[in-house]
Structures are given as structure tokens and as C-alpha cells.
Amino acid sequence: MSAVTQQSLDEQKDGMGSTLLQGVSGQPSSKQLFRGAVLTAVYTDKKHQETRAKNVVVTGMPVSASCDDKQVVHDLCENELQVTPEITCYRRLGKASESKVQPILISVRFNE
């Protein structure tokens, strides 16, 4: 078989018009597998960054017996930052200790 014929058998077009090299058996080439792995890693990292961007850590706020952390943080955001957050999740970080104030991890969605 000539080199031109072999090349045409090994090349196939993907949905976006770029050429993908495949072996004779129809299996993806190592180049194609690498490209897929890189794309997966990039999109996973982007999603992770978007999720982390919605988190806020509040430090130095002691535990209050009169109201819960969610209400205190909500009031802090409205009064000091002039934003109205929708707090989706919150919790104290670390072990409870008499000598230290635990920071609060808040996951928010801002209403504009």
C-alpha cells in the first residue's frame, strides 16, 4: 500500500473539522488521548476554581449563643459590604477550643 493511501486511511475528521490521527485498528492515537486528558484537566480545574470562588472564610468572629453564625455573617455582609448573600452552606473550621476562635467557612450566592 502506498504512503498516500495509508495516510488517508489513518486520518479521519472530527466534528470540528480538525484532523485526528488514528491507528489502523480505529483506536485513538496517543496524541488524541493526550489532548483529551489535557482538556479534561483544564475543565476540571476551571470548575474547581468557580466553586472555590463562591467560598468566603470569616475569621475572628466568636461563637454567639444568641444567634447562629449564618445570621451573623448575613448581617455583616448587608451592613458592612452592602451585599445580600444567599448563604448555601456554612461551618466552623478546625477543632473547638477555649483559647482560639474557629474561622467560619461560608458558601454563598450573591443576589444583585
C-alpha positions as CSV (number, residue, x, y, z in Angstrom):
1,M,0.0,0.0,0.0
2,S,1.4,3.4,-0.9
3,A,2.2,6.0,1.8
4,V,-0.5,8.3,0.5
5,T,-3.2,5.6,0.8
6,Q,-2.0,4.6,4.2
7,Q,-2.1,8.2,5.4
8,S,-5.7,8.7,4.1
9,L,-6.7,5.5,6.0
10,D,-5.1,6.8,9.2
11,E,-6.7,10.3,9.0
12,Q,-10.2,11.0,10.0
13,K,-12.0,14.2,10.6
14,D,-13.6,15.0,14.0
15,G,-16.8,17.1,14.4
16,M,-14.9,20.4,14.5
17,G,-13.0,19.9,11.2
18,S,-9.5,19.2,12.6
19,T,-7.7,16.1,11.6
20,L,-7.3,13.3,14.2
21,L,-4.8,10.6,13.7
22,Q,-6.0,7.1,14.4
23,G,-4.3,3.8,14.1
24,V,-5.4,1.2,11.5
25,S,-7.5,-0.5,14.2
26,G,-9.6,2.6,14.7
27,Q,-8.1,3.2,18.2
28,P,-7.4,6.8,19.2
29,S,-3.7,7.7,18.9
30,S,-1.6,8.7,21.8
31,K,-1.8,12.3,20.6
32,Q,-5.5,12.2,20.7
33,L,-5.6,10.6,24.1
34,F,-3.2,13.3,25.4
35,R,-5.4,16.0,24.0
36,G,-8.5,14.6,25.7
37,A,-6.6,14.3,29.0
38,V,-5.5,17.9,28.9
39,L,-9.0,19.1,28.0
40,T,-10.4,17.2,30.9
41,A,-7.8,18.6,33.3
42,V,-8.4,22.1,32.2
43,Y,-12.2,21.9,32.5
44,T,-11.9,20.2,35.9
45,D,-9.6,22.9,37.2
46,K,-11.9,25.6,35.9
47,K,-14.9,24.1,37.6
48,H,-12.9,23.8,40.8
49,Q,-11.9,27.4,40.7
50,E,-15.5,28.5,40.1
51,T,-16.6,26.5,43.1
52,R,-13.9,27.9,45.3
53,A,-14.7,31.5,44.2
54,K,-18.0,31.2,46.0
55,N,-16.4,30.4,49.3
56,V,-15.6,33.0,52.0
57,V,-13.7,32.5,55.3
58,V,-14.6,34.8,58.1
59,T,-12.1,34.9,61.0
60,G,-12.2,36.5,64.4
61,M,-15.9,36.1,65.0
62,P,-16.6,34.4,68.3
63,V,-19.4,31.9,68.8
64,S,-22.6,33.6,69.8
65,A,-25.2,31.9,72.0
66,S,-27.9,34.4,71.0
67,C,-27.9,33.8,67.2
68,D,-26.4,31.4,64.7
69,D,-23.3,32.0,62.5
70,K,-25.4,32.2,59.4
71,Q,-27.4,35.2,60.6
72,V,-24.3,37.0,62.0
73,V,-22.5,36.6,58.7
74,H,-25.6,37.6,56.7
75,D,-25.9,40.8,58.8
76,L,-22.2,41.5,58.4
77,C,-22.4,41.3,54.6
78,E,-25.5,43.5,54.4
79,N,-24.3,46.2,56.9
80,E,-20.6,46.4,56.0
81,L,-20.4,45.2,52.4
82,Q,-23.8,46.3,51.2
83,V,-24.4,42.9,49.5
84,T,-27.2,40.4,50.2
85,P,-25.7,37.0,50.1
86,E,-27.7,33.7,49.8
87,I,-25.7,31.5,52.2
88,T,-25.9,28.0,50.9
89,C,-23.6,26.3,53.4
90,Y,-21.6,27.3,56.5
91,R,-19.5,25.6,59.1
92,R,-16.8,26.3,61.7
93,L,-13.3,25.1,60.7
94,G,-11.0,23.1,63.0
95,K,-11.5,21.7,66.5
96,A,-13.4,23.7,69.0
97,S,-11.0,25.3,71.6
98,E,-11.5,27.6,74.5
99,S,-8.3,29.6,73.6
100,K,-9.0,30.0,69.8
101,V,-11.8,31.3,67.8
102,Q,-12.6,29.0,64.9
103,P,-12.9,30.6,61.4
104,I,-16.2,30.1,59.6
105,L,-16.3,28.8,56.0
106,I,-19.3,30.2,54.1
107,S,-20.5,29.2,50.6
108,V,-22.5,32.0,49.1
109,R,-24.5,33.1,46.1
110,F,-25.0,36.8,45.8
111,N,-28.3,38.3,44.9
112,E,-28.0,41.5,42.9
